[in-house]
Amino acid sequence: MSLSMKKLLPILLMMSLFAITSCQQKEYNADLLLKNGVIYTVDKNFTTANTLVVKGGKIIAVGSADTLEKKYMARQVIDLQGKPVYPGLIDAHAHFYQYGLSLQNANLIGTASWQAVCDTVASYARKNTDGWIIGRGWDQNDWEVKKNPDKQKLDSLFPVRPVMLTRVDGHAAIVNQAALNIAGIKPGQKINGGEIETVNGKLTGVLLDNAVGIVARKIPVPSDQQTESALLDAQRNCFQVGLTTVDDCGLSANMVTTIEQLQHKGVLKMRMYVMLSDRPENYDYLFKRGVFKTPGLNVRGFKVYADGALGSRGACLLADYSDQKNWKGFLLSSRQHFEQIAQKLAAKGFQMCTHAIGDSANRMMLQIYAKVLKGKNDRRWRIEHSQVIAPEDFKLFGDNSIIPSVQPSHATSDMSWAGQRLGAKRLKTSYAYKQLLEQNGWMPLGTDFPVENINPLYTFYAAVERKDLKGRPAKGFQMENALTREQALRGMTIWAAKANFEENEKGSIEVGKYADFVVLDKDIMKVPGAELPGVKVLNTYVNGDKVYDQK
């Protein structure tokens, strides 16, 4: 090698290092770039794009590949090959923790008879030999004999071991005599906001609403390991169906602490909007702490129960049930209680979210809200379910900016028997989602899982097609209240985020928001309606990290 070449070598080496360094710096100006997709931003104008770029868990660019590939070099580039992308789906009303616990217990969903329930429970008990037998999911409306069961069979199967089987809606349960003995329940016993069913002077084991709690409070509290497993099992299944945020309706302050710890450890990645349950210790906790918000957890509201469920005839109606004379259901607390809570939450600046099913319960809560809110406002107080509404009461939602938080799958689950409970006239203003949406121009959607299936795409299908998963009825149920596909998608993304005061950080694919999004195998905005229930989630991302991948 010549002398001149030896002198040039260090210079050439430095130039090469500079080039490599420059390339590396350019390479790391983004973490993830997804291109060649159909990206529904769900922004104000409902625009679409084909490329999005992520850095540091946030969306930093949305647009076309021609422009963005020149500007950004990402650690990872994914060619979507035309697949559709949507904002991470948000379930505005669910019971995330209870769903996780239910995965550890007997699954009674879909049981076609009381005998099938007992067979399922017996099978579960053979594999789980210790402690209480807990199950959930039975629904007498799905049985050939559509009446409440009796505990006699449970008593013969389990004379000593206590059993509690909760109805699918969570507002009724059947227990055996062993459980009744532990709870000290006697024939003829009364309870406000509930019913202890007695026939011919004997307990049937059926408990409604507040009566369920008498037994439930005797069940041992889940261990720390059971609690963590429940939350992580629920998270796994929710990520598989594209959910990135869930509203858990009615938790304790202690559970908030557990969620915080698991999120801090990095094992619980699901974003959660938590409503605390209507209990004195929970009010004390949040009033002292104030609104609590992190990227993964938001605690600023309370879940209150006005009445029970229509399926178990606990919903509070203005007139008698059409299939049970002299019975209107009941409130779970006094009107005075709800008025006091509303005044207290308004003064402290917290959100009130009230379960109301029957037209009487809805009217009462709308009136109480209106008295406190005094017209248009931005408090975003919610009526959860808003299921049966008297025609003259719809305007109270719009007049006072009250948010109806609804679950479209309830309409298609209940439609085969709801008319029997309500009669044709009341049914016409029940599950009236289009009419409710018109009150404020936006409305969050949820599933109410585990009452319904956790899959939010079933919510979308029920909202736009108004059919069950078997495609019934052929022309849809009360189609005048169907939502458009854009409205349904907004209800599961940006409107759900808005109901949680989170529309500036999630709910759409826009610059500056969390990189929460989902990739589907088919475009739910375009496929035939009958194909919607079969659409699959390919990938779910939270903070730009892939938390689910369909292998």
C-alpha positions as CSV (number, residue, x, y, z in Angstrom):
1,M,0.0,0.0,0.0
2,S,1.4,3.4,-1.0
3,L,2.1,6.1,1.6
4,S,-0.7,8.3,0.2
5,M,-3.2,5.5,0.6
6,K,-2.2,5.0,4.2
7,K,-2.9,8.7,4.8
8,L,-6.3,8.4,3.1
9,L,-7.4,5.4,5.1
10,P,-8.3,7.2,8.4
11,I,-10.2,9.8,6.4
12,L,-12.2,7.2,4.5
13,L,-12.9,5.3,7.7
14,M,-14.2,8.5,9.4
15,M,-16.4,9.2,6.3
16,S,-17.8,5.7,6.5
17,L,-18.5,6.0,10.2
18,F,-20.2,9.4,9.6
19,A,-22.4,7.9,6.9
20,I,-23.3,5.0,9.1
21,T,-24.1,7.2,12.0
22,S,-26.2,9.5,9.8
23,C,-28.1,6.5,8.5
24,Q,-28.7,5.2,12.1
25,Q,-30.0,8.6,13.2
26,K,-32.4,8.7,10.3
27,E,-33.5,5.1,11.0
28,Y,-34.5,5.8,14.5
29,N,-36.8,8.8,13.9
30,A,-39.8,6.5,14.3
31,D,-40.5,3.2,16.0
32,L,-43.2,1.8,13.7
33,L,-44.5,2.6,10.2
34,L,-47.6,0.8,8.8
35,K,-48.3,1.4,5.2
36,N,-50.6,0.3,2.4
37,G,-53.7,0.0,4.6
38,V,-57.1,1.5,4.7
39,I,-56.8,3.5,7.9
40,Y,-60.1,4.9,9.3
41,T,-58.9,7.8,11.4
42,V,-62.4,8.5,12.8
43,D,-61.4,12.2,13.0
44,K,-63.9,15.0,12.7
45,N,-64.3,14.5,8.9
46,F,-64.0,10.6,9.1
47,T,-61.1,10.7,6.7
48,T,-59.0,7.7,5.6
49,A,-55.3,7.3,5.1
50,N,-53.0,4.5,4.0
51,T,-50.0,5.1,6.4
52,L,-49.4,5.9,10.0
53,V,-46.2,6.4,12.0
54,V,-45.6,5.8,15.7
55,K,-42.9,6.9,18.0
56,G,-42.8,6.7,21.8
57,G,-46.2,5.2,22.0
58,K,-47.9,8.1,20.2
59,I,-49.0,8.6,16.7
60,I,-46.7,11.2,15.0
61,A,-47.9,11.1,11.4
62,V,-50.9,10.0,9.4
63,G,-51.1,10.2,5.6
64,S,-49.8,8.7,2.5
65,A,-46.9,6.3,2.1
66,D,-45.4,8.5,-0.7
67,T,-44.8,11.3,1.7
68,L,-44.3,9.6,5.0
69,E,-41.8,6.9,3.8
70,K,-39.5,9.7,2.7
71,K,-39.7,11.5,6.0
72,Y,-39.5,8.6,8.4
73,M,-37.2,5.6,8.8
74,A,-38.8,3.3,11.4
75,R,-37.3,0.4,13.3
76,Q,-40.2,-1.7,12.0
77,V,-42.2,-1.3,8.8
78,I,-45.3,-3.3,8.2
79,D,-47.0,-3.7,4.9
80,L,-50.7,-4.0,5.7
81,Q,-51.4,-5.3,2.1
82,G,-54.8,-3.4,2.0
83,K,-56.0,-4.5,5.4
84,P,-58.3,-2.1,7.3
85,V,-57.1,-0.3,10.5
86,Y,-59.3,1.4,13.1
87,P,-58.7,3.2,16.4
88,G,-58.4,0.9,19.4
89,L,-62.0,-0.2,20.3
90,I,-63.4,1.1,23.5
91,D,-66.1,-0.7,25.5
92,A,-68.0,2.1,27.3
93,H,-69.9,-0.3,29.7
94,A,-68.5,-3.6,30.9
95,H,-67.6,-5.5,34.0
96,F,-64.0,-6.4,33.2
97,Y,-63.0,-7.8,36.6
98,Q,-66.2,-9.7,37.1
99,Y,-65.8,-11.2,33.6
100,G,-62.3,-12.3,34.6
101,L,-63.6,-14.0,37.7
102,S,-66.3,-15.7,35.8
103,L,-63.7,-17.5,33.7
104,Q,-62.7,-19.3,36.9
105,N,-66.2,-20.4,37.7
106,A,-69.0,-22.5,36.0
107,N,-70.0,-21.1,32.7
108,L,-73.8,-21.3,32.3
109,I,-74.2,-19.2,29.2
110,G,-76.2,-20.9,26.5
111,T,-77.6,-23.6,28.8
112,A,-81.0,-24.6,27.3
113,S,-82.8,-25.8,30.4
114,W,-82.5,-26.0,34.2
115,Q,-81.4,-29.6,33.8
116,A,-78.6,-28.4,31.6
117,V,-77.6,-25.9,34.2
118,C,-77.5,-28.5,36.9
119,D,-75.5,-30.9,34.7
120,T,-72.9,-28.2,34.0
121,V,-72.6,-27.3,37.6
122,A,-72.2,-31.0,38.6
123,S,-69.4,-31.4,36.0
124,Y,-67.7,-28.2,37.3
125,A,-67.9,-29.4,40.9
126,R,-66.2,-32.7,40.1
127,K,-63.2,-30.8,38.8
128,N,-63.3,-28.1,41.5
129,T,-63.8,-29.9,44.8
130,D,-63.3,-27.2,47.4
131,G,-65.3,-24.2,48.6
132,W,-68.3,-22.5,47.2
133,I,-69.7,-23.5,43.7
134,I,-70.1,-20.3,41.7
135,G,-71.6,-20.0,38.3
136,R,-73.1,-17.4,36.0
137,G,-75.1,-17.1,32.8
138,W,-78.4,-18.9,33.1
139,D,-81.4,-17.3,31.4
140,Q,-84.9,-18.8,31.8
141,N,-86.0,-16.9,28.8
142,D,-83.9,-19.3,26.6
143,W,-85.6,-22.4,28.1
144,E,-88.6,-24.2,26.8
145,V,-90.2,-23.7,30.2
146,K,-89.7,-20.0,30.7
147,K,-89.9,-19.7,34.4
148,N,-87.5,-19.3,37.3
149,P,-85.9,-22.5,38.6
150,D,-86.3,-24.1,42.0
151,K,-83.4,-25.1,44.3
152,Q,-84.7,-28.6,44.9
153,K,-82.3,-30.2,42.4
154,L,-79.3,-28.2,43.7
155,D,-80.2,-29.3,47.2
156,S,-80.1,-33.0,46.2
157,L,-76.8,-32.6,44.4
158,F,-75.1,-30.4,47.0
159,P,-76.7,-30.9,50.4
160,V,-73.7,-29.4,52.3
161,R,-71.6,-27.4,49.8
162,P,-73.0,-23.9,49.1
163,V,-74.0,-23.0,45.6
164,M,-74.7,-19.6,44.0
165,L,-75.6,-19.4,40.3
166,T,-76.1,-15.9,39.0
167,R,-78.5,-15.1,36.1
168,V,-76.9,-13.7,32.9
169,D,-77.8,-10.1,33.8
170,G,-76.3,-10.3,37.3
171,H,-79.6,-9.1,38.8
172,A,-80.9,-12.4,40.0
173,A,-79.4,-15.7,41.3
174,I,-80.5,-19.1,42.5
175,V,-78.8,-20.6,45.6
176,N,-79.1,-23.9,47.4
177,Q,-80.3,-24.4,51.0
178,A,-76.7,-24.6,52.2
179,A,-76.1,-21.1,51.0
180,L,-79.3,-19.8,52.4
181,N,-78.4,-21.3,55.8
182,I,-75.0,-19.6,55.7
183,A,-76.7,-16.2,54.9
184,G,-79.4,-16.8,57.5
185,I,-82.3,-16.2,55.0
186,K,-85.7,-17.4,56.2
187,P,-89.1,-17.8,54.4
188,G,-91.0,-14.5,54.3
189,Q,-88.0,-12.4,54.8
190,K,-88.2,-8.9,53.2
191,I,-85.5,-6.6,51.8
192,N,-85.8,-3.1,50.2
193,G,-84.8,-3.1,46.5
194,G,-84.9,-6.9,46.2
195,E,-87.0,-10.0,46.5
196,I,-86.5,-13.3,48.3
197,E,-88.8,-15.6,46.3
198,T,-91.1,-17.8,48.4
199,V,-93.8,-20.1,47.1
200,N,-96.3,-21.8,49.4
201,G,-94.3,-20.7,52.3
202,K,-91.0,-22.2,51.1
203,L,-87.9,-20.6,49.7
204,T,-87.3,-21.4,46.0
205,G,-83.7,-20.2,46.2
206,V,-84.3,-17.4,43.7
207,L,-83.1,-14.0,44.8
208,L,-83.6,-10.7,43.0
209,D,-81.3,-7.6,43.0
210,N,-80.4,-6.5,46.6
211,A,-81.4,-9.9,47.9
212,V,-78.5,-11.4,46.0
213,G,-76.1,-9.4,48.0
214,I,-77.2,-11.1,51.3
215,V,-75.6,-14.3,50.0
216,A,-72.8,-12.8,47.9
217,R,-71.3,-11.1,50.9
218,K,-70.8,-14.5,52.6
219,I,-68.6,-15.8,49.7
220,P,-64.9,-15.6,50.6
221,V,-63.0,-12.7,49.0
222,P,-60.8,-13.9,46.0
223,S,-57.1,-14.3,46.8
224,D,-54.6,-11.9,45.4
225,Q,-53.6,-14.6,42.9
226,Q,-57.2,-15.2,41.8
227,T,-57.7,-11.4,41.4
228,E,-54.6,-11.0,39.3
229,S,-55.4,-14.0,37.2
230,A,-58.9,-12.6,36.7
231,L,-57.7,-9.3,35.4
232,L,-55.0,-10.8,33.2
233,D,-57.4,-13.4,31.8
234,A,-59.9,-10.7,31.0
235,Q,-57.2,-8.6,29.4
236,R,-56.0,-11.5,27.1
237,N,-59.5,-12.1,25.8
238,C,-60.3,-8.4,25.3
239,F,-57.1,-7.8,23.3
240,Q,-58.1,-10.8,21.1
241,V,-61.3,-8.9,20.1
242,G,-59.7,-5.5,19.6
243,L,-60.5,-3.8,22.8
244,T,-57.8,-1.4,24.1
245,T,-59.9,0.5,26.7
246,V,-62.7,-0.8,28.9
247,D,-65.0,1.0,31.3
248,D,-65.3,-1.2,34.4
249,C,-68.6,-0.2,36.0
250,G,-68.7,-0.5,39.7
251,L,-65.4,-1.4,41.4
252,S,-64.1,-0.9,44.9
253,A,-61.4,1.5,45.9
254,N,-59.2,-1.5,46.9
255,M,-59.5,-2.8,43.3
256,V,-58.2,0.5,42.0
257,T,-55.1,0.0,44.1
258,T,-54.7,-3.5,42.7
259,I,-55.1,-2.2,39.1
260,E,-52.6,0.5,39.7
261,Q,-50.0,-2.0,41.0
262,L,-50.4,-4.3,38.1
263,Q,-50.2,-1.5,35.6
264,H,-47.1,-0.2,37.3
265,K,-45.5,-3.6,37.0
266,G,-46.3,-3.6,33.3
267,V,-48.4,-6.8,33.2
268,L,-51.8,-5.0,33.0
269,K,-51.7,-3.0,29.7
270,M,-55.4,-2.6,29.2
271,R,-56.4,1.0,29.6
272,M,-59.3,1.2,32.2
273,Y,-61.9,3.8,33.0
274,V,-63.1,2.8,36.4
275,M,-66.5,3.8,38.0
276,L,-66.5,3.2,41.7
277,S,-69.5,1.5,43.2
278,D,-72.2,3.3,45.3
279,R,-70.7,2.7,48.7
280,P,-69.7,5.1,51.5
281,E,-66.0,4.0,51.6
282,N,-65.7,4.6,47.9
283,Y,-67.0,8.1,48.1
284,D,-64.6,8.8,51.0
285,Y,-61.7,7.4,49.0
286,L,-62.2,9.5,45.8
287,F,-63.4,12.7,47.6
288,K,-60.1,12.7,49.5
289,R,-57.9,11.7,46.5
290,G,-59.7,13.6,43.8
291,V,-59.9,12.7,40.1
292,F,-57.2,10.2,39.5
293,K,-55.7,9.9,36.0
294,T,-52.7,8.1,34.5
295,P,-52.2,6.9,30.9
296,G,-53.7,3.6,31.8
297,L,-56.2,4.4,34.5
298,N,-58.9,7.0,34.9
299,V,-61.0,7.2,38.0
300,R,-63.5,10.1,38.2
301,G,-67.0,8.6,38.3
302,F,-69.5,6.5,40.3
303,K,-71.8,3.7,39.2
304,V,-75.2,3.9,40.8
305,Y,-78.1,1.4,40.4
306,A,-81.6,2.7,40.1
307,D,-83.4,-0.5,39.3
308,G,-82.9,-4.1,38.2
309,A,-83.1,-5.9,34.9
310,L,-86.1,-6.5,32.5
311,G,-85.3,-10.2,32.1
312,S,-85.7,-10.9,35.8
313,R,-88.6,-8.3,36.1
314,G,-86.6,-6.1,38.4
315,A,-86.7,-3.1,36.1
316,C,-88.9,-0.4,37.5
317,L,-91.8,0.4,35.1
318,L,-94.4,3.2,35.2
319,A,-97.2,0.6,34.6
320,D,-97.5,-3.1,35.3
321,Y,-95.5,-5.7,33.4
322,S,-97.6,-7.0,30.5
323,D,-96.9,-10.5,31.6
324,Q,-97.3,-10.0,35.4
325,K,-100.2,-8.1,36.7
326,N,-99.8,-5.9,39.7
327,W,-96.1,-5.9,39.3
328,K,-94.0,-2.9,38.3
329,G,-90.6,-3.9,39.5
330,F,-88.8,-1.8,42.0
331,L,-86.1,0.8,42.7
332,L,-82.9,-0.5,44.5
333,S,-82.7,2.6,46.7
334,S,-85.0,5.5,47.6
335,R,-85.4,8.6,45.5
336,Q,-83.9,10.6,48.3
337,H,-80.7,8.5,48.1
338,F,-80.2,9.2,44.4
339,E,-81.0,12.9,45.0
340,Q,-78.4,13.1,47.7
341,I,-75.7,11.3,45.6
342,A,-76.4,13.6,42.7
343,Q,-76.0,16.7,44.8
344,K,-72.9,15.4,46.4
345,L,-71.2,14.4,43.1
346,A,-72.2,17.7,41.4
347,A,-70.6,19.7,44.3
348,K,-67.4,17.6,44.1
349,G,-67.2,17.7,40.3
350,F,-67.4,13.9,39.7
351,Q,-69.3,12.0,37.0
352,M,-72.5,10.2,37.9
353,C,-73.3,7.0,35.9
354,T,-76.6,5.4,36.8
355,H,-78.0,2.1,35.7
356,A,-81.6,2.6,34.6
357,I,-83.6,0.0,32.7
358,G,-87.3,0.7,33.2
359,D,-89.2,3.8,32.1
360,S,-90.0,4.7,35.7
361,A,-86.3,4.4,36.8
362,N,-85.2,6.4,33.7
363,R,-87.7,9.1,34.3
364,M,-86.7,9.5,38.0
365,M,-83.0,9.7,37.2
366,L,-83.5,12.1,34.3
367,Q,-85.5,14.4,36.5
368,I,-82.9,14.2,39.3
369,Y,-80.1,14.9,36.8
370,A,-82.0,17.8,35.3
371,K,-82.6,19.4,38.7
372,V,-78.8,19.3,39.4
373,L,-77.4,20.0,35.9
374,K,-79.9,22.8,35.1
375,G,-79.7,22.6,31.3
376,K,-76.9,22.3,28.9
377,N,-73.5,21.5,30.4
378,D,-70.3,19.5,30.0
379,R,-70.5,17.3,33.1
380,R,-71.2,14.2,30.9
381,W,-73.4,12.5,33.4
382,R,-74.5,9.2,32.0
383,I,-77.6,6.9,32.1
384,E,-76.3,3.4,31.7
385,H,-78.6,1.3,29.4
386,S,-81.4,3.9,28.9
387,Q,-83.4,0.9,27.9
388,V,-87.1,1.6,28.3
389,I,-88.0,5.3,27.8
390,A,-91.4,7.0,27.9
391,P,-91.9,9.0,24.7
392,E,-92.1,12.3,26.5
393,D,-88.9,11.8,28.4
394,F,-86.4,11.6,25.5
395,K,-86.0,15.3,25.4
396,L,-84.6,15.4,28.9
397,F,-81.4,13.8,27.6
398,G,-80.8,16.6,25.1
399,D,-82.1,19.4,27.3
400,N,-79.6,18.6,30.0
401,S,-76.7,17.1,28.0
402,I,-77.3,13.7,29.7
403,I,-75.5,10.9,27.9
404,P,-77.3,7.7,27.1
405,S,-74.7,4.9,27.4
406,V,-76.2,1.9,25.5
407,Q,-75.4,-1.7,24.6
408,P,-76.8,-2.6,21.2
409,S,-76.5,-6.4,21.8
410,H,-79.1,-6.1,24.5
411,A,-81.7,-5.3,21.9
412,T,-81.0,-8.4,19.9
413,S,-80.7,-10.6,23.0
414,D,-84.0,-9.4,24.5
415,M,-86.1,-8.9,21.4
416,S,-87.7,-12.4,21.5
417,W,-89.3,-11.8,24.9
418,A,-89.1,-8.0,25.6
419,G,-92.5,-7.5,24.0
420,Q,-94.0,-9.9,26.4
421,R,-92.7,-7.9,29.3
422,L,-93.6,-4.5,27.9
423,G,-96.3,-4.8,25.3
424,A,-96.1,-3.4,21.8
425,K,-96.6,0.3,22.7
426,R,-93.7,0.4,25.2
427,L,-91.5,-1.7,23.1
428,K,-91.5,0.9,20.4
429,T,-89.6,3.3,22.6
430,S,-87.3,0.7,24.0
431,Y,-83.7,0.0,22.7
432,A,-84.3,3.2,20.7
433,Y,-80.7,4.0,20.0
434,K,-81.2,6.2,17.0
435,Q,-83.7,8.3,18.8
436,L,-81.3,8.5,21.8
437,L,-78.4,9.5,19.6
438,E,-80.3,12.4,18.2
439,Q,-80.6,14.0,21.6
440,N,-77.0,15.1,21.9
441,G,-75.5,14.1,18.5
442,W,-73.1,11.5,20.1
443,M,-73.5,8.4,22.2
444,P,-71.1,5.8,23.6
445,L,-71.6,2.1,22.9
446,G,-70.6,-0.9,25.0
447,T,-71.4,-4.6,25.5
448,D,-72.1,-5.0,29.3
449,F,-70.0,-8.1,29.2
450,P,-70.2,-10.7,30.8
451,V,-73.9,-10.1,30.3
452,E,-73.3,-10.1,26.6
453,N,-70.3,-11.5,24.6
454,I,-67.1,-9.4,24.9
455,N,-66.7,-9.1,21.1
456,P,-67.3,-5.4,20.2
457,L,-67.8,-6.4,16.6
458,Y,-71.0,-8.1,17.7
459,T,-72.0,-4.7,19.2
460,F,-71.3,-3.1,15.8
461,Y,-73.4,-5.8,14.0
462,A,-76.3,-5.4,16.4
463,A,-76.2,-1.6,16.1
464,V,-76.4,-1.5,12.3
465,E,-78.2,-4.7,11.4
466,R,-80.4,-5.1,14.5
467,K,-80.2,-8.9,14.2
468,D,-79.0,-11.7,16.4
469,L,-76.0,-13.9,15.4
470,K,-78.3,-16.2,13.6
471,G,-79.5,-13.4,11.3
472,R,-82.9,-13.0,12.9
473,P,-85.2,-11.3,12.2
474,A,-84.6,-11.2,8.5
475,K,-85.6,-7.5,8.2
476,G,-84.0,-6.5,11.5
477,F,-85.6,-5.5,14.8
478,Q,-87.2,-2.0,14.9
479,M,-84.9,-0.8,12.1
480,E,-86.0,2.8,12.6
481,N,-83.5,2.8,15.5
482,A,-80.5,1.2,13.7
483,L,-77.3,3.2,13.6
484,T,-75.2,3.9,10.5
485,R,-71.9,2.2,10.3
486,E,-70.1,5.5,10.8
487,Q,-72.2,6.2,13.9
488,A,-71.6,2.7,15.3
489,L,-67.8,3.0,14.8
490,R,-67.7,6.4,16.4
491,G,-69.8,5.0,19.3
492,M,-67.1,2.4,19.9
493,T,-64.1,4.8,19.6
494,I,-64.2,8.6,19.8
495,W,-67.7,8.9,21.4
496,A,-66.8,6.3,24.0
497,A,-63.6,8.2,24.7
498,K,-65.6,11.4,25.0
499,A,-67.9,9.8,27.5
500,N,-64.7,9.2,29.6
501,F,-63.3,12.7,29.1
502,E,-60.5,11.2,27.0
503,E,-61.3,12.3,23.5
504,N,-58.1,14.4,23.3
505,E,-55.9,11.3,23.9
506,K,-57.6,8.4,22.3
507,G,-60.6,7.3,20.2
508,S,-59.2,8.3,16.8
509,I,-56.0,7.9,14.8
510,E,-54.6,11.4,14.9
511,V,-51.2,13.0,15.6
512,G,-50.5,13.3,19.3
513,K,-52.9,10.5,20.4
514,Y,-51.9,7.1,21.9
515,A,-51.0,4.6,19.3
516,D,-53.9,2.3,20.1
517,F,-55.3,0.7,17.0
518,V,-56.6,-2.6,15.6
519,V,-56.2,-4.4,12.3
520,L,-59.1,-6.5,11.0
521,D,-59.2,-9.1,8.2
522,K,-62.2,-7.5,6.6
523,D,-63.5,-3.9,6.3
524,I,-66.5,-3.5,8.6
525,M,-67.4,-0.3,6.8
526,K,-67.9,-2.2,3.5
527,V,-68.6,-5.9,3.9
528,P,-72.1,-7.2,3.6
529,G,-74.0,-7.0,6.9
530,A,-74.3,-10.8,7.2
531,E,-70.5,-11.1,7.3
532,L,-69.9,-8.7,10.2
533,P,-70.1,-11.3,13.0
534,G,-67.4,-13.3,11.3
535,V,-64.8,-10.5,10.9
536,K,-61.6,-11.3,12.8
537,V,-59.0,-9.2,14.6
538,L,-55.6,-9.8,13.2
539,N,-53.6,-7.5,15.5
540,T,-54.2,-5.2,18.4
541,Y,-51.8,-2.5,19.4
542,V,-51.6,-0.4,22.6
543,N,-49.0,2.3,22.8
544,G,-47.7,1.1,19.5
545,D,-46.9,-2.3,21.0
546,K,-48.5,-5.4,19.5
547,V,-50.5,-6.9,22.4
548,Y,-52.4,-9.5,20.2
549,D,-51.3,-11.2,17.0
550,Q,-53.5,-13.8,15.3
551,K,-50.9,-16.5,14.5
